[in-house]
């Protein structure tokens, strides 16, 4: 069906981004392809290497899924920041990644977890690495006739702790800036430190901060050492809610706090 | 005696209906009606060159398309200037549909009527309007500089210029030991009721009569306006305000263009026509408020006592002035709050801009005035190194000085004369509630933990219950049902409960038997409207008078029936009995039967009122001289002046030392609205007001770009606070009864929001150590301010 109408159609899953756009007449697709009736898309499968989330899994369901939370805590850490409970009850995690809003939380999580996007079309199945998926604001490499049936979020190596922090003008709004952080500790010292960002980069990508802190004991790190790296990496824009300089400073601070949280002994992965 | 209802914190009787989806709002009415949609101007200032509607007619289901060319007679005239004022020398209003020149984005240019709203909008989207752009005025500075004019014939963009002065300000300032000049800015916000505007009209061709429903704050006002513009006899038109989902001021403006066009189209088409405003329309074509630039010059002595106060206000009134200059008048008078200003001069310029019109929004100019005065009080305290509460107290009007006449004219054209209030007592309560004297210790503790906290304060006085009048009608049916009607409207304030409480007490009936109708011209043709925190004061007292009249009539009839003296009778739970002899009694429902002598008995109870029942004295007329049939009565309340409520708020805020995020840790309110009819409702009003105040202080603004486009015309980008942003509100009340009305009440509707911007600015200033002169303030702005002050400190 997407092959027939894909050029002038939109896939409807949770509708939490699409319906407002239709409401405001910002898009007028000729066809809505409602996938809510397709069976088999609403499951969460957890293995040692990945959490596989079907296209119809609602944010709220994934947030509550105990095994996913245990295997990949970053999912629920981030999902708690996705809009409001009412939106999380309808909106799908896959849908928000397909929407590819750089102000969305889950695209940032997708890249940090090296997620794999499973896209299906009449010609077969294609797997796309998250790093290759996001092209620009609201732009992806997904073809018109492709449907994402699931996304596999990769798990982190043993000894990894994660944190997700963002700052929004109001609880649940699009963040002025946000960060997902993953710190891997081996033999008591930092082996890897990765971050991805919300609202301050054109497309979500990974900033590897390992070199700044490699080999240090996590509890003793002054995380302001990553500040220049973070502020150099992001490219925030000014809007009516905040200046670019403020966002840059904000994301720097959020990153320091997020890593400080991953390094704090009481936080368990 | 039955428990007294007045003063009882009973739950609102309307809530089960309203909170379970059983309210009947405008859009719930008129199934089958045609729907209107509007093409609205996309340009902020332009001449219309051409309107091409050809393509729109191709949309199936379109019934009519109207432009200004289709309007005739009074419909083609400019909309009325509702409140003329001698100082409003250059009043301008728009038209029901744009006549040639548009003056802000959102003005209605074309009206499309179709089978449903989707089709109407599809058709509207096909209409092409060609504009010849004119230069645009956005913001007070641009208006004041007047390098571009909004209206060619309004020089300087000045709609009105008004000076009020008491005493010799220049001499007072010259003689004052200390003077300060403070520039201040307040940005735009808006009412944003949950339900936007809406109109439904039904023309009865057979009766040649109109029935219309509007989500309005004044159904009598809309009725009169529509009668005039449609040239209908008043008797042939009725207007009903159904359940209304909030107003906050924007719906007191009338007639909105749509309130004229919808009934006009209904008559032309002979079909029901409905229009429901969507949120974007509400943003760009209703009303905003608040934006002002101010300059305060104050002279004071070593104790902080104000000797002279000179205030200049540049007020952004938007593109037109349909509601006159009420807002800046209120700013310039209510600015004084609980203080004696010494000599006082306030001068304001009400200025045109190519943006949405400015009309009263809850608080109506007071938040700006209080901001000016309270920032000034804090500045005096900072200058003298004195405690901010002490400086305020040094300037208070004292209870023994009441009534206190400021020598100024208030918004109702009457003297600004405070009737009551005990400001020192209110302040003492506030200091105790917030822990004013313990804050230094608290701050030390917080600072030791690397936190920044600040304490803020703000005081205000609010003239409420302005005239000219409201009327009430109370009628007892033979079933014992008590019908109460008053003409002003309800937008969720709890009138069904509060007015019933008054009647239950005054009449001596169970509250369950009392049924309140508001805003329906079929039930009450004379009314002013719901605004200015006036409903409880005005209609509450009017209804109390009406209930008293009914009570007296009931006692007269009962006295005849019981062969007793009316003075010996009492009414309790709808039963009239002789005091001390409860066996000798008659029900109010039976009195209602007797009050209306009958020829025909239609049920068992009615038999008592018929001619052969032997009830009536054959030597007297069945309806006594001077009486009317029926157990009903009217009351009117028309006060000589407003009654003045007051309040004092304090807040503790925390500002993040790095991210400058602002958190309200505590918010404390002392509120004095005289006698409370229902403390629960008053509490709710205060909470709601504070919520809106927090919005105005920290979140909301109208982000216009330089071309006059509103960039944040949705709830995604206009940041109305959620429950998560509104602090827990701690309240305490003082009840200084108003001497002006029998119930001793004052208005409470606007109170909560009035001082919030002042209080939050005061608290942030206290936390940061540099002055906060502009509100609202965001973390980004606070962060930039910190950077500026840090740079200043270094240079």
Interface residues (C-beta under 8 A of the other chain):
Chain A: X20 X24 X25 X84 X167 X169 X170 X171 X172 X173 X174 X176 X240 X241 X242 X243 X245 X246 X247 X249 X250 X253 X254
Chain B: X121 X125 X280 X658 X659 X660 X661 X699 X701 X703 X711 X712 X714 X716 X717 X719 X721 X722 X724 X725 X778 X779 X780 X783 X784
